[in-house]
Amino acid sequence: MKLQRWFRNSGVAMLSLCCVAILSGFSPAVWAMTAGGERLDLTAATVGYIAVCVFVLAYLLVMAEETLHLRKSKPVLVAAGIIWGMIGFVYVQNGMSEVSETAFKHNLLEYAELLLFLLVAMTYINAMEERNLFDAIRGWLVGRGFSLRTVFWLTGFMAFFISPVADNLTTALLMCAVVMKVGAGQRKFITLACINIVVAANAGGAFSPFGDITTLMVWQKGLVHFADFFHLFIPALVNFALPAAIMSIFIPHYIPQPEKEQVYTKPGAKRIVALFLLTIATAVCAHSFLGMPPVLGMMTGLGFLQFFGYYLRKTFDRSVARERAKAELRQDEQRLQQLGSVVPFDVFSRISRAEWDTLLFFYGVVLCVGGLGFMGYLSLVSEALYSNWDATYANVAIGLLSSVVDNIPVMFAVLTMNPEMALGQWLLVTLTAGVGGSLLSIGSAAGVALMGQARGIYTFGAHLRWTPVIALGYVASILVHMWLNAAMF
């Protein structure tokens, strides 16, 4: 007990000394310079250096998520608290607490809009999954008797066209499940198909405001209008199709034995898809015609889903009885067994199954980057990138950076810098930040997830061997965009 108490007291003492050492660097003479009387320039101050170190340390922990098994939201949440805590301390000492409070609320409002938007989208995707819609798509593909090359192209195109509406992570996992089922024992096929799915899902998300968090941020910021995103359709298609055409040459000529997998969707599956499309239309109309944030339309769409969920619960017994009668008529024992475990639809259970780790990670990133921007660091980076470099080279570099660092903080940093660029350049950085993550398996959530789903087959090294081919698509998509949309530059 004495030894335990000694360690505890020693730890408190060391922590106190560390706090004193850090705070000793916070004297007004050391840490602050006024910038126009409105905010303090902390880029050359002790507090600024500490903030950068805290963010870098937090992001190193995020990048080591797979190794440490530490959820990525934890380090950035703590880092955001430390950074804004230091900002608050500095501004209180200078009698400017209202300035830092206003800046924090501004960043928090940006996050709140995106949080609610993403929460509604995730709820709809979870509702479709609960209604067995994705399982039905997988069952249809598995039972068709397609060749491996056909499955390669089908899963790629489906990932490309589903990810603009659903998130690329869900899309990639669904397509990977098909590949693993159809290509069991064919390691080379699974590897190439997984790479193709990652590239296709990231490319598909680049030409739609709903396809990725980065495109959503650009749209909500008002820098690119909804219809303008579709100018990226052909460049994104080239980004996916060129590497896919090369990789498909190496797919074995093999037709696996089809497996009959009967999957029944639950009542209301197709109507939930229709409601999701209506919700997207409502969000677009709210932003384009009413000048309101898109989140207004999305939250209204959540109300649509709640009303439909109420209808499903009220008609639950009648719909189950009708399906049971059909199954008894067909003597379908499997269907009867499934109906015995069906439970009423609950919209709040779908909300609870949202990717909360991702949503909280997004909070930490927005607040960390916002805090560093408030200190003045993003102005320095913007000056280095967009003043000393040509905007095209800077935007291409942003895409390469997103293959190593998550594209969310990269894009949020660019939006916070808000450099003066033409529409063509904003579309270019949207494209590169979206598809740049395909260059490495760790560059996107889809790649990381598939490394877990196809563990030991689709690996970092396996993806890296095909990076030159993927880079051809990356370069080609940029050139096609600059050629097709030259009038926007």
C-alpha positions as CSV (number, residue, x, y, z in Angstrom):
1,M,0.0,0.0,0.0
2,K,2.9,2.4,0.8
3,L,4.5,1.7,-2.5
4,Q,1.2,2.2,-4.3
5,R,0.7,5.5,-2.5
6,W,4.2,6.6,-3.3
7,F,3.6,6.0,-7.0
8,R,0.4,7.9,-6.9
9,N,1.9,10.9,-5.0
10,S,4.9,10.9,-7.4
11,G,2.6,10.9,-10.4
12,V,0.6,13.8,-9.0
13,A,3.9,15.7,-8.3
14,M,5.3,15.0,-11.8
15,L,2.0,16.1,-13.3
16,S,2.0,19.3,-11.3
17,L,5.6,20.0,-12.3
18,C,4.8,19.5,-16.0
19,C,1.8,21.8,-15.7
20,V,3.9,24.5,-14.0
21,A,6.6,24.1,-16.7
22,I,4.1,24.5,-19.5
23,L,2.3,27.4,-17.9
24,S,5.6,29.2,-17.2
25,G,5.8,29.6,-21.0
26,F,2.5,31.3,-21.1
27,S,3.5,34.7,-19.8
28,P,2.1,37.5,-22.1
29,A,5.6,38.5,-23.1
30,V,6.3,35.1,-24.6
31,W,3.2,33.7,-26.2
32,A,1.2,36.4,-27.9
33,M,1.4,39.1,-30.5
34,T,-1.7,41.1,-31.5
35,A,-2.9,40.8,-35.1
36,G,-5.1,43.8,-36.0
37,G,-6.4,44.0,-32.5
38,E,-8.9,41.2,-33.1
39,R,-7.0,38.0,-32.6
40,L,-3.6,37.0,-31.4
41,D,-0.9,35.6,-33.6
42,L,0.3,32.5,-31.8
43,T,2.3,30.8,-34.6
44,A,5.7,31.8,-33.1
45,A,4.7,31.4,-29.5
46,T,5.1,28.6,-27.0
47,V,1.4,27.8,-26.8
48,G,1.3,27.5,-30.6
49,Y,4.2,25.0,-30.7
50,I,2.6,22.9,-27.9
51,A,-0.7,22.9,-29.8
52,V,1.0,21.7,-33.0
53,C,2.8,18.9,-31.0
54,V,-0.5,17.9,-29.4
55,F,-2.2,17.6,-32.8
56,V,0.6,15.7,-34.4
57,L,0.8,13.3,-31.4
58,A,-3.0,12.8,-31.6
59,Y,-2.9,12.1,-35.3
60,L,0.0,9.6,-34.9
61,L,-2.3,7.7,-32.5
62,V,-5.1,7.9,-35.1
63,M,-2.8,6.4,-37.8
64,A,-1.8,3.6,-35.5
65,E,-5.5,2.7,-34.8
66,E,-5.2,-0.8,-36.3
67,T,-2.0,-1.6,-34.3
68,L,-3.1,-0.1,-31.0
69,H,-6.8,-1.0,-31.2
70,L,-7.5,2.5,-30.0
71,R,-10.6,4.1,-31.5
72,K,-9.6,7.1,-33.6
73,S,-12.0,9.5,-31.9
74,K,-10.3,9.3,-28.5
75,P,-7.0,11.1,-29.2
76,V,-8.5,13.9,-31.3
77,L,-11.2,14.6,-28.7
78,V,-8.6,15.1,-26.0
79,A,-6.4,17.1,-28.4
80,A,-9.3,19.4,-29.3
81,G,-9.9,20.0,-25.6
82,I,-6.3,20.8,-24.9
83,I,-5.9,23.1,-27.9
84,W,-9.0,25.2,-27.2
85,G,-8.2,25.2,-23.5
86,M,-4.9,26.8,-24.1
87,I,-6.5,29.3,-26.5
88,G,-9.0,30.2,-23.9
89,F,-6.3,30.7,-21.2
90,V,-4.3,33.0,-23.5
91,Y,-7.3,35.1,-24.5
92,V,-8.6,35.4,-20.9
93,Q,-5.1,36.7,-19.9
94,N,-5.4,39.4,-22.6
95,G,-9.0,40.3,-21.7
96,M,-10.3,39.0,-25.1
97,S,-12.3,36.0,-24.0
98,E,-15.3,37.0,-26.2
99,V,-13.1,36.6,-29.3
100,S,-12.0,33.0,-28.5
101,E,-15.6,32.1,-27.4
102,T,-17.0,33.4,-30.7
103,A,-14.4,31.5,-32.7
104,F,-15.1,28.2,-30.8
105,K,-18.9,28.6,-31.3
106,H,-18.3,29.2,-35.0
107,N,-16.3,25.9,-35.3
108,L,-18.9,24.1,-33.2
109,L,-21.7,25.3,-35.5
110,E,-19.9,24.0,-38.6
111,Y,-19.5,20.7,-36.9
112,A,-23.2,20.6,-35.7
113,E,-24.5,21.1,-39.2
114,L,-22.4,18.3,-40.6
115,L,-23.1,16.0,-37.6
116,L,-26.8,16.2,-38.0
117,F,-26.5,15.8,-41.8
118,L,-24.4,12.7,-41.5
119,L,-26.5,11.3,-38.7
120,V,-29.6,11.3,-40.9
121,A,-27.7,9.7,-43.9
122,M,-26.2,7.0,-41.6
123,T,-29.7,6.3,-40.1
124,Y,-31.2,5.8,-43.6
125,I,-28.3,3.5,-44.6
126,N,-28.7,1.5,-41.3
127,A,-32.5,1.3,-42.0
128,M,-31.9,-0.2,-45.5
129,E,-29.4,-2.7,-44.0
130,E,-32.0,-3.7,-41.3
131,R,-34.6,-4.3,-44.1
132,N,-32.1,-6.7,-45.7
133,L,-31.7,-4.6,-48.9
134,F,-28.0,-5.0,-49.1
135,D,-28.1,-8.7,-48.3
136,A,-30.6,-9.1,-51.2
137,I,-28.2,-7.3,-53.6
138,R,-25.4,-9.6,-52.4
139,G,-27.6,-12.7,-52.8
140,W,-28.6,-11.8,-56.3
141,L,-24.9,-11.3,-57.4
142,V,-23.7,-14.6,-55.8
143,G,-26.4,-16.7,-57.5
144,R,-26.0,-15.4,-61.0
145,G,-23.1,-17.7,-62.0
146,F,-20.9,-14.8,-63.3
147,S,-17.3,-15.3,-64.2
148,L,-14.6,-13.8,-61.9
149,R,-13.9,-11.1,-64.5
150,T,-17.6,-10.2,-64.7
151,V,-17.8,-10.0,-60.9
152,F,-14.7,-7.8,-60.9
153,W,-16.4,-5.3,-63.2
154,L,-19.8,-5.6,-61.6
155,T,-18.6,-5.0,-58.1
156,G,-16.5,-2.1,-59.3
157,F,-19.3,-0.4,-61.2
158,M,-21.8,-1.0,-58.4
159,A,-19.3,0.5,-55.9
160,F,-18.9,3.5,-58.2
161,F,-22.6,4.2,-58.6
162,I,-23.8,3.3,-55.0
163,S,-21.2,5.3,-53.2
164,P,-22.5,8.7,-54.4
165,V,-25.7,8.0,-52.4
166,A,-24.5,5.6,-49.6
167,D,-21.2,6.2,-47.9
168,N,-18.1,4.5,-49.5
169,L,-17.4,2.5,-46.4
170,T,-20.8,0.6,-46.4
171,T,-20.5,0.2,-50.2
172,A,-17.0,-1.2,-50.1
173,L,-18.0,-3.7,-47.3
174,L,-21.0,-4.9,-49.3
175,M,-19.1,-5.4,-52.5
176,C,-16.2,-7.1,-50.6
177,A,-18.7,-9.6,-49.1
178,V,-19.7,-10.6,-52.6
179,V,-16.1,-10.9,-53.8
180,M,-15.2,-13.1,-50.8
181,K,-18.2,-15.3,-51.4
182,V,-17.8,-15.7,-55.1
183,G,-14.0,-15.9,-55.2
184,A,-13.3,-18.2,-52.3
185,G,-9.9,-19.7,-52.7
186,Q,-8.9,-17.3,-55.5
187,R,-6.5,-15.0,-53.6
188,K,-5.3,-13.1,-56.6
189,F,-8.8,-12.3,-57.7
190,I,-9.8,-11.2,-54.2
191,T,-6.8,-8.9,-53.9
192,L,-7.4,-7.2,-57.3
193,A,-11.2,-7.0,-56.7
194,C,-10.7,-5.4,-53.3
195,I,-8.3,-2.8,-54.8
196,N,-10.8,-2.1,-57.6
197,I,-13.6,-1.7,-55.0
198,V,-11.6,0.8,-53.0
199,V,-10.7,2.9,-56.1
200,A,-14.3,2.7,-57.4
201,A,-15.9,3.7,-54.1
202,N,-13.6,6.6,-53.6
203,A,-14.0,7.8,-57.2
204,G,-17.8,7.5,-57.0
205,G,-17.9,9.6,-53.9
206,A,-16.0,12.4,-55.5
207,F,-18.7,13.6,-58.0
208,S,-21.6,13.8,-55.5
209,P,-22.1,16.0,-52.4
210,F,-23.4,13.0,-50.6
211,G,-20.6,10.6,-51.6
212,D,-18.0,11.7,-49.1
213,I,-17.6,13.9,-46.0
214,T,-15.2,16.1,-48.0
215,T,-17.6,16.8,-50.8
216,L,-20.3,17.4,-48.3
217,M,-18.1,20.0,-46.6
218,V,-17.4,21.8,-49.9
219,W,-21.1,21.9,-50.8
220,Q,-22.3,23.1,-47.4
221,K,-19.6,25.8,-47.5
222,G,-21.3,27.1,-50.7
223,L,-18.1,27.0,-52.7
224,V,-19.5,24.5,-55.3
225,H,-23.2,24.3,-56.1
226,F,-25.0,20.9,-56.2
227,A,-25.2,20.6,-60.0
228,D,-21.5,21.6,-60.4
229,F,-20.3,18.5,-58.7
230,F,-21.5,16.4,-61.6
231,H,-18.8,18.0,-63.9
232,L,-16.5,15.6,-62.0
233,F,-18.4,12.5,-63.2
234,I,-16.3,11.7,-66.3
235,P,-12.9,12.5,-64.5
236,A,-14.0,10.3,-61.6
237,L,-15.1,7.5,-64.0
238,V,-11.7,7.7,-65.7
239,N,-10.0,7.5,-62.3
240,F,-11.8,4.2,-61.7
241,A,-12.0,2.7,-65.2
242,L,-8.3,3.1,-66.3
243,P,-6.8,1.1,-63.4
244,A,-9.7,-1.4,-63.5
245,A,-9.0,-2.1,-67.2
246,I,-5.4,-2.8,-66.6
247,M,-6.0,-5.0,-63.5
248,S,-8.8,-6.9,-65.2
249,I,-6.2,-8.4,-67.6
250,F,-4.7,-10.3,-64.7
251,I,-8.1,-11.8,-63.4
252,P,-8.1,-15.6,-63.9
253,H,-10.5,-17.0,-66.5
254,Y,-12.7,-19.0,-64.1
255,I,-16.4,-19.4,-63.6
256,P,-17.2,-20.5,-60.0
257,Q,-20.2,-22.6,-59.2
258,P,-23.2,-20.4,-58.3
259,E,-24.6,-20.6,-54.9
260,K,-28.3,-20.2,-54.4
261,E,-28.8,-17.8,-51.5
262,Q,-32.5,-16.7,-51.1
263,V,-32.7,-13.4,-49.3
264,Y,-36.0,-11.7,-48.5
265,T,-36.3,-8.0,-47.9
266,K,-38.4,-6.9,-45.0
267,P,-41.6,-4.9,-45.6
268,G,-40.9,-1.3,-46.5
269,A,-37.4,-1.7,-47.9
270,K,-38.1,-0.1,-51.3
271,R,-40.2,2.6,-49.7
272,I,-37.3,3.5,-47.4
273,V,-35.1,3.9,-50.5
274,A,-37.7,6.2,-52.0
275,L,-37.9,8.2,-48.7
276,F,-34.1,8.6,-48.8
277,L,-34.2,9.9,-52.3
278,L,-37.0,12.3,-51.3
279,T,-34.8,13.4,-48.3
280,I,-31.9,14.2,-50.6
281,A,-34.2,16.1,-52.9
282,T,-35.5,18.1,-49.9
283,A,-31.9,18.9,-48.7
284,V,-31.0,20.1,-52.2
285,C,-34.1,22.2,-52.5
286,A,-33.6,23.8,-49.1
287,H,-30.1,24.8,-50.1
288,S,-30.6,25.8,-53.7
289,F,-34.0,27.5,-53.6
290,L,-34.5,28.6,-50.0
291,G,-30.9,29.6,-49.2
292,M,-31.1,27.4,-46.0
293,P,-28.4,24.9,-44.9
294,P,-28.9,21.4,-46.4
295,V,-29.2,20.0,-42.8
296,L,-32.8,21.5,-42.7
297,G,-33.9,19.2,-45.5
298,M,-32.1,16.2,-44.0
299,M,-33.7,16.6,-40.6
300,T,-37.1,16.9,-42.3
301,G,-36.3,13.7,-44.0
302,L,-35.6,12.0,-40.7
303,G,-39.1,13.0,-39.7
304,F,-40.3,11.2,-42.9
305,L,-38.6,8.1,-41.8
306,Q,-40.0,8.4,-38.2
307,F,-43.5,8.6,-39.6
308,F,-42.9,5.6,-41.9
309,G,-41.5,3.7,-38.9
310,Y,-44.7,4.4,-37.0
311,Y,-46.7,3.0,-39.9
312,L,-44.5,-0.1,-40.1
313,R,-45.0,-0.7,-36.3
314,K,-48.8,-0.3,-36.6
315,T,-49.1,-2.7,-39.6
316,F,-46.4,-5.1,-38.3
317,D,-48.8,-8.0,-37.3
318,R,-50.8,-7.7,-40.5
319,S,-47.7,-7.7,-42.7
320,V,-46.1,-10.6,-40.9
321,A,-49.3,-12.6,-41.1
322,R,-49.5,-12.0,-44.9
323,E,-45.9,-13.0,-45.4
324,R,-46.4,-16.1,-43.3
325,A,-49.4,-17.2,-45.4
326,K,-47.4,-16.8,-48.6
327,A,-44.6,-18.9,-47.1
328,E,-47.0,-21.6,-46.0
329,L,-48.5,-21.8,-49.4
330,R,-45.0,-22.3,-50.9
331,Q,-44.0,-24.6,-48.1
332,D,-40.9,-22.4,-47.5
333,E,-39.6,-23.5,-44.2
334,Q,-36.6,-21.2,-44.3
335,R,-38.9,-18.2,-44.8
336,L,-41.2,-19.3,-42.0
337,Q,-38.2,-19.6,-39.7
338,Q,-37.0,-16.1,-40.6
339,L,-40.5,-14.6,-40.0
340,G,-40.4,-16.0,-36.5
341,S,-37.5,-13.7,-35.6
342,V,-38.7,-10.5,-37.2
343,V,-39.1,-7.6,-34.8
344,P,-40.9,-4.3,-35.4
345,F,-38.9,-1.4,-37.0
346,D,-37.4,1.0,-34.6
347,V,-35.9,4.2,-36.0
348,F,-34.1,5.1,-32.8
349,S,-32.3,1.8,-32.8
350,R,-31.0,2.7,-36.3
351,I,-29.8,6.1,-35.0
352,S,-28.0,4.4,-32.2
353,R,-26.1,2.2,-34.7
354,A,-24.6,5.2,-36.5
355,E,-20.8,5.3,-36.8
356,W,-20.4,7.3,-33.6
357,D,-16.6,6.8,-33.5
358,T,-16.5,8.5,-36.9
359,L,-18.8,11.3,-35.9
360,L,-16.8,12.0,-32.8
361,F,-13.5,11.8,-34.7
362,F,-15.0,14.4,-37.0
363,Y,-15.7,16.7,-34.0
364,G,-12.1,16.4,-32.8
365,V,-10.7,17.0,-36.3
366,V,-12.9,20.1,-36.9
367,L,-12.1,21.6,-33.5
368,C,-8.3,20.8,-33.7
369,V,-7.9,22.2,-37.2
370,G,-10.1,25.1,-36.4
371,G,-8.0,25.9,-33.3
372,L,-4.8,25.7,-35.3
373,G,-6.4,28.0,-37.9
374,F,-7.5,30.5,-35.2
375,M,-3.9,30.5,-33.9
376,G,-2.7,31.5,-37.4
377,Y,-1.1,28.3,-38.7
378,L,-3.5,27.7,-41.6
379,S,-2.7,31.2,-42.9
380,L,0.9,30.3,-43.0
381,V,0.2,27.0,-44.8
382,S,-2.1,28.8,-47.3
383,E,0.5,31.3,-48.0
384,A,3.1,28.6,-48.6
385,L,0.8,26.5,-50.8
386,Y,-1.4,28.9,-52.7
387,S,0.8,32.0,-53.0
388,N,4.2,30.4,-53.6
389,W,2.8,27.5,-55.7
390,D,0.4,27.5,-58.6
391,A,-3.1,26.5,-57.4
392,T,-3.1,23.4,-59.6
393,Y,0.1,22.0,-58.2
394,A,-1.1,22.8,-54.7
395,N,-4.4,21.0,-55.2
396,V,-2.6,18.0,-56.7
397,A,-0.4,17.9,-53.7
398,I,-3.5,18.0,-51.4
399,G,-4.6,14.8,-53.1
400,L,-1.3,13.1,-52.6
401,L,-1.3,14.1,-48.9
402,S,-4.7,12.6,-48.5
403,S,-3.3,9.2,-49.3
404,V,-1.4,9.3,-46.0
405,V,-3.5,11.6,-43.9
406,D,-7.2,11.3,-43.7
407,N,-8.9,13.5,-46.3
408,I,-11.3,15.1,-43.7
409,P,-8.7,17.2,-41.8
410,V,-6.9,17.9,-45.1
411,M,-10.1,19.3,-46.8
412,F,-11.3,21.1,-43.7
413,A,-7.9,22.8,-43.5
414,V,-8.2,23.9,-47.2
415,L,-11.8,25.2,-46.5
416,T,-10.6,27.1,-43.4
417,M,-7.7,28.7,-45.5
418,N,-10.4,29.5,-48.1
419,P,-7.9,30.6,-50.8
420,E,-9.1,32.6,-53.8
421,M,-9.6,30.0,-56.5
422,A,-11.8,29.6,-59.6
423,L,-14.6,27.0,-59.6
424,G,-12.5,24.6,-61.6
425,Q,-9.8,24.7,-58.9
426,W,-12.3,24.0,-56.1
427,L,-13.6,21.0,-58.2
428,L,-10.0,19.9,-58.7
429,V,-9.2,19.9,-55.0
430,T,-12.5,18.1,-54.3
431,L,-11.6,15.4,-56.9
432,T,-8.0,15.0,-55.7
433,A,-8.9,14.9,-52.0
434,G,-11.5,12.3,-52.8
435,V,-9.6,9.9,-55.0
436,G,-6.1,10.5,-53.6
437,G,-6.9,8.2,-50.8
438,S,-7.0,5.3,-53.2
439,L,-3.2,5.4,-53.8
440,L,-2.6,3.6,-50.5
441,S,-4.8,1.1,-48.6
442,I,-4.6,3.3,-45.5
443,G,-5.6,6.4,-47.4
444,S,-9.4,5.9,-47.0
445,A,-11.9,4.3,-44.6
446,A,-12.9,1.8,-47.4
447,G,-9.3,0.6,-47.7
448,V,-8.8,0.2,-44.0
449,A,-12.1,-1.7,-43.6
450,L,-11.4,-4.1,-46.5
451,M,-7.9,-4.9,-45.0
452,G,-9.9,-6.2,-42.0
453,Q,-12.6,-8.0,-43.9
454,A,-10.1,-9.7,-46.3
455,R,-7.4,-10.1,-43.7
456,G,-4.2,-11.7,-44.9
457,I,-5.3,-11.4,-48.6
458,Y,-5.9,-7.7,-49.2
459,T,-3.0,-6.1,-47.4
460,F,-1.0,-2.8,-47.5
461,G,1.8,-4.4,-49.5
462,A,-0.6,-6.0,-52.0
463,H,-2.3,-2.6,-52.6
464,L,1.1,-0.9,-52.8
465,R,2.2,-3.1,-55.7
466,W,-0.6,-1.7,-57.8
467,T,-0.1,1.9,-56.7
468,P,1.6,2.9,-60.0
469,V,-1.4,1.7,-61.9
470,I,-3.8,3.6,-59.6
471,A,-1.6,6.7,-60.0
472,L,-2.2,6.5,-63.7
473,G,-5.9,6.9,-63.1
474,Y,-5.2,9.7,-60.6
475,V,-3.1,11.7,-63.2
476,A,-5.6,10.9,-66.0
477,S,-8.6,12.1,-64.0
478,I,-6.8,15.4,-63.3
479,L,-5.9,15.9,-67.0
480,V,-9.5,15.0,-68.1
481,H,-11.0,17.4,-65.6
482,M,-8.7,20.2,-66.8
483,W,-9.5,19.5,-70.4
484,L,-13.3,19.0,-70.1
485,N,-13.9,21.8,-67.6
486,A,-11.3,24.3,-68.9
487,A,-13.8,27.1,-69.0
488,M,-14.1,26.9,-65.2
489,F,-10.4,27.7,-64.6
